Amino acid sequence: MKKPLLLLLATVAVALTGCAPHRMIGAGTSAPVREDIEWLDVWLPESNARDLPRVLLIGDSITRGYYPEVQARLQAQAYVARLTAPQTI
């Protein structure tokens, strides 16, 4: 894996897990509500292939859910990867 891609993934992972914008909970409260288990899912199929462009889906569990459909629709046109984490509310 090339260094720029690793840097991008690390930057996005930090943004998704610690610095994501959140809605205020109650009057004067600024702490985000988090899930009981924090998770990070990174999926990079065909990481050594160079014959097709790449698409990176970044999002939460909803993105993770529609990933298979996107991957199926772009089959033979692009390699689809995902970086997903829980949404902070």
C-alpha positions as CSV (number, residue, x, y, z in Angstrom):
1,M,0.0,0.0,0.0
2,K,1.4,3.4,-0.9
3,K,2.2,6.0,1.8
4,P,-0.3,8.6,0.6
5,L,-3.2,6.1,0.9
6,L,-2.1,5.1,4.4
7,L,-1.9,8.8,5.4
8,L,-5.4,9.4,4.0
9,L,-6.8,6.4,5.9
10,A,-5.1,7.5,9.1
11,T,-6.4,11.0,8.7
12,V,-9.9,9.9,8.0
13,A,-9.8,7.4,10.9
14,V,-8.9,10.1,13.4
15,A,-11.6,12.4,12.0
16,L,-14.3,9.8,12.2
17,T,-13.4,8.5,15.7
18,G,-12.5,11.7,17.6
19,C,-13.2,14.9,15.8
20,A,-16.6,14.4,14.0
21,P,-19.1,17.2,14.5
22,H,-22.0,16.3,16.8
23,R,-25.3,17.7,17.9
24,M,-25.6,19.2,21.3
25,I,-27.3,17.0,23.9
26,G,-29.4,19.0,26.3
27,A,-28.9,22.6,27.4
28,G,-25.3,23.5,27.8
29,T,-23.9,20.0,27.2
30,S,-21.2,19.5,24.6
31,A,-20.1,15.9,25.1
32,P,-21.0,13.6,22.1
33,V,-23.1,10.5,22.8
34,R,-21.0,7.5,21.7
35,E,-21.9,3.8,21.2
36,D,-20.8,1.4,24.0
37,I,-18.3,-0.2,21.6
38,E,-16.3,2.0,19.3
39,W,-15.4,0.3,16.0
40,L,-13.6,1.1,12.8
41,D,-14.0,-1.0,9.6
42,V,-11.5,-0.7,6.8
43,W,-12.0,-2.9,3.7
44,L,-9.5,-2.6,0.8
45,P,-10.1,-5.4,-1.7
46,E,-7.6,-6.0,-4.5
47,S,-5.1,-3.7,-2.8
48,N,-2.3,-4.7,-5.1
49,A,-4.3,-4.4,-8.4
50,R,-3.5,-1.4,-10.6
51,D,-5.8,-2.0,-13.6
52,L,-8.9,-0.1,-12.4
53,P,-9.6,3.1,-10.5
54,R,-10.5,3.1,-6.9
55,V,-13.6,4.4,-5.0
56,L,-13.4,4.9,-1.2
57,L,-16.7,5.0,0.6
58,I,-16.4,6.9,4.0
59,G,-19.3,6.8,6.4
60,D,-21.1,5.0,9.2
61,S,-23.0,1.7,9.5
62,I,-25.4,2.9,6.8
63,T,-22.5,3.2,4.3
64,R,-21.3,-0.2,5.4
65,G,-24.8,-1.5,4.6
66,Y,-25.0,-0.2,1.1
67,Y,-21.3,-1.1,0.3
68,P,-22.1,-4.5,-1.3
69,E,-24.6,-2.8,-3.8
70,V,-22.1,-0.2,-4.8
71,Q,-19.4,-2.8,-5.2
72,A,-21.7,-4.9,-7.4
73,R,-22.7,-2.0,-9.6
74,L,-19.1,-0.9,-10.1
75,Q,-17.8,-4.4,-10.7
76,A,-15.2,-4.4,-13.6
77,Q,-15.3,-0.6,-13.6
78,A,-13.6,0.2,-10.2
79,Y,-12.4,-1.3,-7.0
80,V,-14.6,-0.2,-4.1
81,A,-13.1,0.2,-0.6
82,R,-14.7,1.4,2.6
83,L,-13.8,3.1,5.8
84,T,-16.7,3.1,8.3
85,A,-17.1,4.0,11.9
86,P,-20.0,4.7,14.3
87,Q,-21.8,8.0,13.9
88,T,-21.5,10.4,16.8
89,I,-24.8,12.0,17.7
